[in-house]
Amino acid sequence: MTNTATQRPIYPFGDQPFALGMEDYQVDCAIHTDDLEQAIRGQWREQGLVVLKNTGMQHLSELQRWAEVLFQDFAAYEGGSAPRDKFGKHVFALGDAPPTIDLCFHNEGCYLPVYPRCFVIGSTRCPQEGGFTLLADNEKATQALLATDIGQKLKDKGMRYVRMMYDRELACELGYKPWQDTFFTNDPREAEQSVQAKGWDYEWLPNGHLRTSYSVDAYEYHPELDKSLFFAGLASHAAFFDQWHPFNAMPDEERPLNMTLGDGTPFTNQEIADIYAAYNHASLALDWKQADLALLDNLRWAHARPAFTLQAGEERVLGVAMGMMTERVGNRF
Ligand SMILES: [Fe+2]
């Protein structure tokens, strides 16, 4: 058992100059009045990231309309690991981890056999300082990671995602989503069917908790780039909970999420630090202003949210819509 009551060395976010600038990815809606959709699609193909300024967005339900410039098939949030509230039919709230906790770099849905290729995120209220979203250029991060021992081990062994889905009573006590809410049922057989549909292995524990595991390639082929990119994230590692009471008093195996190499070997602290370093090597900050939104290729860009503090009267309200659903094909090295 791996017991880590103290916080592991996590590279802090945002304490170094960002390698990339947000302005290089911006499309200004005030300028592209006639050819806006064309500009969005072009920028998406070129860079996999479109930061839209001056959208005039009043409500986060409008994210759906912007997402529809790129895709029509929206993801449902069923099976997600944390609580979500809806803003609209296909728009969900962000805010799934306490603001005092660094939400580590990850690709959305990396633990699923079908994942959203496109991820649209927008803000209607944001603090004066902090509260930004970090993005990492995954092409550059993958190149840096593959130059490390852990990058090569991940290439050989793949990744295993283990989730501990607590039964309702303990989940309420801990302040985490129970399996009943994840699968919208109180019937264990219905929950099992949902788990099987995702291709996950599972076991029921004597205390009524459901433990699932999923082994998959750590890199995923990007057809347009003709490259395999790291498709994972440290938000799925138990170290993510090192700052989060009461989970930080539990062994890794009992925390809501844990991630190992595909053969079950735990990551060393140095290996975790090496993965962070690969992401931080090519990051930029989405420093939200009201009505900004970003459309990103979830395979080409990893995202993270550093801890933040709100001043009196401030709020941080973000929504997300995901789609362009894509089956995992694994790596093509
Ligand atoms: Fe995310």
Residues whose N, C-alpha, C, O or C-beta is under 5 A from the ligand:
A	BS01	LIG	E108
